[in-house]
Amino acid sequence: MNFIQRLLYGRYGWDQLNFCLTGVALVLYLLDLFLDASPLYFLYLLCILVVLFRVLSRNYARRRAENAKFLTVAGPVIRWFKLQRTIHRDKEHRYFKCPNCGQQLRVPRGKGKISITCRNCGVSFDEKT
């Protein structure tokens, strides 16, 4: 146990890019099992090696920059999935997007046709809840 602690001391560790690469590696591995395609296996191994390299790296600045670039590309997709999960779980509210600025607005369900005012830009619009 002491050996593992000493090995991992000062290393970069896990971030969102590593989790994504691990998921991609898992999908590639499962596809390789069903399709028996050797290029998929090599892509799987490449993903695993990149993840291990990033986890064990001591170059914090470089790894953070890589993760920041990844989040600028994948951030809107991640936020969309989180919003869809929230909408699905929240049975007491309806969600609308402001037609002017695109801000997500939450209003209570079952109030009939109401006028919604955006907090961000002040535009008012009518919707049925």
Residue, then its C-alpha position, 0 to 999 in steps of 0.5 A: m500500500n505504501f508503494i502505491q501511495r508513493l507511486l501516485y504522489g504528485r501525479y495528475g490523477w482523474d479528470q473529465l477527459n480521462f473519464c470520457l476516454t475510459g468510456v470510449a475505450l469501454v465502447l471500443y472494447l465491447l464493439d471489438l468483442f462483437l465484431d472481432a475487428s483488430p483495429l478497434y482493439f488497437l484503438y481501445l489499447l491506445c485509449i487506455l494507454v493515453v488514460l494511464f499516461r495522463v493519470l500518471s503524468r506530473n505535468y499539471a499545466r499541460r493536463r489541465a490545458e488539455n482538459a480545458k480544451f476538452l470541456t470547451v468542446a464537450g461542455p455544451v453537450i454535457r450541460w444539455f444532458k444534465l438539463q435533460r436529466t433535470i427536466h425528466r426528474d422535475k415533475e413540478h415545473r416546466y422549462f422554457k427557453c427565452p426567445n431573445c437570449g436563450q436563457q433556460l426558465r423554470v415555471p410551475r406546472g398547471k398554472g394555465k397560460i401565463s406570461i413569463t418574463c426572462r430574468n436575464c434580458g427582461v423579455s416577456f412571452d406567453e406560454k401554457t404550463 
